[in-house]
């Protein structure tokens, strides 16, 4: 942006603006209700979990810690580690190796049609799409196997299937 404004590169200012952006982002963004409880349900049922995320490890670790999720996921795989953004198979391969699981017993929960749903489908995973404001629903060959709007719905479905225990947690 600085260069687009006709100025020369200014590294200190650029780094300061980047930090200001992420501080502001984190102060305004909100975690979807019952995400932490859902992941804790999975953990209590012995189901291993991983986050597959684009961007750098430093930024994503910051967000995970900010949301208080650093103690509930077993693994985090970033595009920085994988060398490519989703939907490239690299991050999915790394996550599957870390989880020591097969594609037929692994589900991906995501919201982005191109990155998450396409990535999951091309890798042979069951794809669940989180729908919320600004998210395009997958259609055609990118139709998710299931979709939901609130993690409350997903928790109820997993409990009904007997996959998780109906435990209550404090956040």
C-alpha positions in Angstrom: 0.0 0.0 0.0 2.8 2.4 0.8 4.4 1.8 -2.6 1.0 2.2 -4.3 0.8 5.6 -2.6 3.9 6.5 -4.5 6.4 6.2 -1.6 9.5 4.1 -1.5 9.6 0.9 0.6 9.6 1.7 4.3 10.2 -1.5 6.2 9.7 -0.2 9.8 6.4 1.4 8.8 5.3 -1.7 6.9 6.0 -3.9 9.9 4.3 -1.5 12.2 1.2 -1.4 9.9 1.1 -5.2 9.7 1.2 -5.5 13.5 -1.5 -2.8 13.8 -3.7 -4.7 11.3 -3.4 -8.1 13.1 -4.0 -6.4 16.6 -7.1 -4.8 15.2 -8.2 -8.0 13.5 -7.9 -10.0 16.6 -9.7 -7.4 18.7 -12.7 -7.4 16.4 -13.0 -11.1 15.3 -15.2 -13.5 17.3 -15.0 -17.3 17.5 -18.1 -19.1 16.5 -20.1 -20.2 19.5 -19.5 -23.7 20.7 -16.4 -24.3 18.6 -14.2 -24.9 21.7 -16.9 -27.2 23.2 -17.2 -29.2 20.0 -13.5 -29.8 19.8 -13.4 -30.7 23.5 -16.2 -33.2 22.8 -14.1 -34.8 20.1 -11.1 -34.8 22.4 -13.0 -36.5 25.2 -14.2 -39.1 22.7 -10.6 -39.9 21.8 -11.0 -38.3 18.3 -7.8 -36.7 17.1 -8.0 -33.3 15.5 -5.9 -31.0 13.3 -6.2 -27.6 11.9 -5.2 -27.1 8.3 -4.8 -23.5 7.6 -3.3 -21.1 5.1 -0.8 -18.3 6.0 2.2 -18.4 8.1 2.6 -20.4 11.3 3.4 -17.3 13.3 0.1 -15.6 12.4 -2.0 -18.7 12.7 -0.5 -19.7 16.1 -1.3 -16.2 17.3 -4.9 -16.6 16.3 -5.2 -20.0 17.8 -3.7 -18.8 21.1 -5.9 -15.7 21.1 -9.0 -17.8 20.8 -7.8 -20.1 23.6 -7.7 -23.2 21.3 -4.1 -24.0 21.7 -4.8 -26.8 24.2 -7.6 -28.6 22.3 -6.2 -29.4 18.9 -3.6 -32.2 18.5 -1.9 -30.7 15.4 -1.7 -27.6 13.3 -0.6 -27.7 9.7 0.0 -24.4 8.0 0.5 -23.7 4.3 4.0 -22.4 5.3 4.8 -25.9 6.5 3.1 -27.6 3.5 4.7 -25.3 0.9 1.3 -24.6 -0.7 -2.1 -23.2 0.1 -5.2 -25.3 0.2 -6.6 -27.0 -1.9 -3.2 -28.4 -2.8 -2.9 -31.9 -1.3 0.4 -31.1 0.6 -1.2 -29.9 3.8 -3.8 -32.7 3.7 -1.0 -35.3 3.4 0.9 -33.8 6.3 -2.3 -33.7 8.5 -3.2 -37.3 7.6 0.4 -38.5 8.5 0.3 -36.6 11.8 -3.2 -37.9 12.7 -2.2 -41.4 11.5 -5.6 -41.9 9.9 -7.1 -42.9 6.6 -9.3 -40.8 4.3 -12.4 -42.9 4.8 -12.3 -42.2 8.6 -11.5 -38.5 8.3 -13.8 -35.5 8.1 -12.9 -32.0 7.2 -14.9 -29.0 8.6 -14.4 -25.8 6.7 -16.2 -22.9 5.2 -14.3 -22.0 2.0 -15.6 -23.8 -1.1 -12.4 -23.7 -3.1 -9.8 -24.2 -0.3 -11.7 -26.5 2.1 -14.4 -28.3 0.3 -12.5 -28.8 -3.0 -9.4 -29.8 -1.0 -11.3 -32.3 1.0 -13.2 -33.7 -2.0 -10.1 -34.1 -4.1 -8.3 -35.8 -1.2 -11.2 -38.2 -0.6 -12.3 -36.8 2.8 -15.9 -36.3 4.0 -16.5 -32.5 3.7 -18.6 -30.6 6.1 -19.2 -26.9 5.3 -19.8 -24.3 7.9 -22.2 -21.7 6.5 -22.3 -18.1 7.7 -22.6 -14.6 6.4 -20.4 -14.1 3.3 -19.8 -17.8 2.7 -20.7 -19.3 -0.7 -22.5 -22.7 -0.4 -20.7 -25.5 -2.4 -22.7 -26.8 -5.4 -22.2 -29.4 -8.1 -19.0 -31.3 -7.7 -18.1 -29.0 -4.7 -21.3 -29.8 -2.8 -20.3 -30.7 0.7 -21.3 -34.0 2.2 -23.2 -32.0 4.8 -23.5 -28.4 5.9 -24.4 -26.6 9.1 -24.8 -23.0 10.3 -24.1 -23.4 14.0 -21.7 -25.7 16.0 -24.7 -26.4 18.2 -26.2 -28.3 15.3 -23.0 -30.2 14.7 -22.6 -31.1 18.3 -26.1 -32.4 18.5 -25.6 -34.5 15.3 -22.4 -36.0 16.6 -24.0 -36.8 20.0 -27.0 -38.4 18.2 -24.6 -40.6 16.2 -22.9 -41.6 19.4 -19.5 -40.2 18.3 -19.1 -37.8 21.2 -20.2 -37.7 24.8 -22.8 -35.0 25.8 -20.4 -33.3 28.2 -20.5 -29.7 29.3 -17.4 -27.6 29.5 -16.6 -24.1 30.8 -14.9 -21.8 28.4 
